[in-house]
Amino acid sequence: MFWFGKKERERNAPKVASFSSYDFNKEWFLVEMAFNVSSAEIDWSAIIVPDEKLDKENWQCAYLEQYLNKDGTEKICDLYDEPDPAVKPCRVAFFLFKDCPGTLQTPYGSFDLTKTEPLPDRLAGIIEFEEAD
């Protein structure tokens, strides 16, 4: 039997450990993801919802990204800030407008937004929201 070292296991681990899409309100999804990458490695401009009806520069991207602790019960930095120092693994929550095609595309794979769950109480009390213009 061959045992991989820690670095080899990390390299072979899926980059997304979990994904959930929540019904935040009638207009917004709240997406929660746990990444097996450093918070400094997340390219927010590459987390998008492609829409064939729009030019690529108008595709929806993550809105109001918020960094959470490992169990998703507390924010680890203020809104609009990034963790300092960077954290790995990294759990995040962000919003997407519901009036979009149903697939979130990331550098780590694609995810179905339409299979929503009710918003958990642990997030309802900590997630900040501001209407977009």
Contacts in CASP RR format, 6 or more apart in sequence:
PFRMAT RR
TARGET T0000
AUTHOR 0000-0000-0000
METHOD contacts of the structure
MODEL  1
MFWFGKKERERNAPKVASFSSYDFNKEWFLVEMAFNVSSAEIDWSAIIVP
DEKLDKENWQCAYLEQYLNKDGTEKICDLYDEPDPAVKPCRVAFFLFKDC
PGTLQTPYGSFDLTKTEPLPDRLAGIIEFEEAD
4 12 0 8 1.000
10 36 0 8 1.000
13 36 0 8 1.000
14 36 0 8 1.000
14 108 0 8 1.000
15 35 0 8 1.000
15 36 0 8 1.000
15 37 0 8 1.000
15 107 0 8 1.000
15 108 0 8 1.000
15 109 0 8 1.000
16 33 0 8 1.000
16 34 0 8 1.000
16 35 0 8 1.000
16 36 0 8 1.000
16 106 0 8 1.000
16 108 0 8 1.000
16 109 0 8 1.000
16 111 0 8 1.000
17 34 0 8 1.000
17 35 0 8 1.000
17 36 0 8 1.000
17 89 0 8 1.000
18 32 0 8 1.000
18 33 0 8 1.000
18 34 0 8 1.000
19 31 0 8 1.000
19 32 0 8 1.000
19 33 0 8 1.000
19 111 0 8 1.000
20 31 0 8 1.000
20 32 0 8 1.000
20 33 0 8 1.000
20 117 0 8 1.000
21 29 0 8 1.000
21 30 0 8 1.000
21 31 0 8 1.000
21 104 0 8 1.000
21 111 0 8 1.000
21 112 0 8 1.000
21 113 0 8 1.000
21 114 0 8 1.000
21 115 0 8 1.000
21 116 0 8 1.000
21 117 0 8 1.000
22 29 0 8 1.000
22 30 0 8 1.000
22 31 0 8 1.000
22 32 0 8 1.000
22 116 0 8 1.000
22 117 0 8 1.000
22 118 0 8 1.000
22 119 0 8 1.000
22 120 0 8 1.000
22 123 0 8 1.000
23 29 0 8 1.000
23 30 0 8 1.000
23 116 0 8 1.000
23 117 0 8 1.000
23 118 0 8 1.000
23 119 0 8 1.000
24 30 0 8 1.000
24 95 0 8 1.000
24 119 0 8 1.000
24 129 0 8 1.000
26 98 0 8 1.000
27 97 0 8 1.000
27 98 0 8 1.000
27 99 0 8 1.000
28 95 0 8 1.000
28 96 0 8 1.000
28 97 0 8 1.000
28 98 0 8 1.000
28 129 0 8 1.000
29 95 0 8 1.000
29 96 0 8 1.000
29 97 0 8 1.000
29 98 0 8 1.000
29 113 0 8 1.000
29 116 0 8 1.000
30 93 0 8 1.000
30 94 0 8 1.000
30 95 0 8 1.000
30 119 0 8 1.000
30 123 0 8 1.000
30 127 0 8 1.000
31 62 0 8 1.000
31 93 0 8 1.000
31 94 0 8 1.000
31 95 0 8 1.000
31 96 0 8 1.000
31 104 0 8 1.000
31 113 0 8 1.000
32 68 0 8 1.000
32 72 0 8 1.000
32 91 0 8 1.000
32 92 0 8 1.000
32 93 0 8 1.000
32 123 0 8 1.000
33 91 0 8 1.000
33 92 0 8 1.000
33 93 0 8 1.000
33 106 0 8 1.000
33 111 0 8 1.000
34 89 0 8 1.000
34 90 0 8 1.000
34 91 0 8 1.000
34 92 0 8 1.000
35 42 0 8 1.000
35 89 0 8 1.000
35 90 0 8 1.000
35 91 0 8 1.000
35 92 0 8 1.000
35 108 0 8 1.000
36 88 0 8 1.000
36 89 0 8 1.000
37 88 0 8 1.000
37 89 0 8 1.000
37 90 0 8 1.000
37 108 0 8 1.000
38 86 0 8 1.000
38 87 0 8 1.000
38 88 0 8 1.000
38 90 0 8 1.000
39 67 0 8 1.000
39 82 0 8 1.000
39 83 0 8 1.000
39 86 0 8 1.000
39 87 0 8 1.000
39 88 0 8 1.000
39 90 0 8 1.000
39 92 0 8 1.000
40 82 0 8 1.000
40 86 0 8 1.000
41 86 0 8 1.000
42 90 0 8 1.000
42 92 0 8 1.000
43 107 0 8 1.000
44 61 0 8 1.000
44 62 0 8 1.000
44 65 0 8 1.000
45 61 0 8 1.000
46 106 0 8 1.000
46 107 0 8 1.000
47 61 0 8 1.000
47 62 0 8 1.000
47 94 0 8 1.000
47 104 0 8 1.000
47 105 0 8 1.000
47 106 0 8 1.000
47 107 0 8 1.000
48 59 0 8 1.000
48 60 0 8 1.000
48 61 0 8 1.000
48 104 0 8 1.000
48 105 0 8 1.000
49 59 0 8 1.000
49 60 0 8 1.000
49 61 0 8 1.000
49 96 0 8 1.000
49 100 0 8 1.000
49 101 0 8 1.000
49 102 0 8 1.000
49 103 0 8 1.000
49 104 0 8 1.000
49 105 0 8 1.000
49 113 0 8 1.000
50 56 0 8 1.000
50 59 0 8 1.000
50 101 0 8 1.000
50 103 0 8 1.000
50 105 0 8 1.000
51 58 0 8 1.000
51 59 0 8 1.000
51 60 0 8 1.000
51 100 0 8 1.000
51 101 0 8 1.000
52 101 0 8 1.000
60 96 0 8 1.000
60 97 0 8 1.000
60 100 0 8 1.000
62 94 0 8 1.000
62 95 0 8 1.000
62 96 0 8 1.000
63 94 0 8 1.000
63 95 0 8 1.000
63 96 0 8 1.000
63 97 0 8 1.000
63 132 0 8 1.000
64 79 0 8 1.000
64 94 0 8 1.000
64 95 0 8 1.000
64 128 0 8 1.000
64 129 0 8 1.000
64 130 0 8 1.000
65 92 0 8 1.000
65 93 0 8 1.000
65 94 0 8 1.000
66 75 0 8 1.000
66 79 0 8 1.000
66 92 0 8 1.000
66 93 0 8 1.000
66 94 0 8 1.000
66 127 0 8 1.000
66 128 0 8 1.000
67 75 0 8 1.000
67 76 0 8 1.000
67 77 0 8 1.000
67 81 0 8 1.000
67 82 0 8 1.000
67 83 0 8 1.000
67 87 0 8 1.000
67 90 0 8 1.000
67 91 0 8 1.000
67 92 0 8 1.000
68 74 0 8 1.000
68 75 0 8 1.000
68 76 0 8 1.000
68 91 0 8 1.000
68 92 0 8 1.000
68 93 0 8 1.000
68 126 0 8 1.000
69 75 0 8 1.000
69 76 0 8 1.000
69 91 0 8 1.000
70 89 0 8 1.000
70 91 0 8 1.000
72 91 0 8 1.000
72 122 0 8 1.000
72 123 0 8 1.000
73 122 0 8 1.000
73 126 0 8 1.000
74 126 0 8 1.000
75 126 0 8 1.000
75 127 0 8 1.000
76 83 0 8 1.000
76 87 0 8 1.000
77 83 0 8 1.000
77 84 0 8 1.000
79 128 0 8 1.000
83 90 0 8 1.000
93 123 0 8 1.000
93 127 0 8 1.000
95 129 0 8 1.000
96 104 0 8 1.000
96 113 0 8 1.000
97 132 0 8 1.000
100 113 0 8 1.000
102 112 0 8 1.000
102 113 0 8 1.000
102 114 0 8 1.000
103 110 0 8 1.000
103 111 0 8 1.000
103 112 0 8 1.000
103 113 0 8 1.000
104 110 0 8 1.000
104 111 0 8 1.000
104 112 0 8 1.000
104 113 0 8 1.000
END
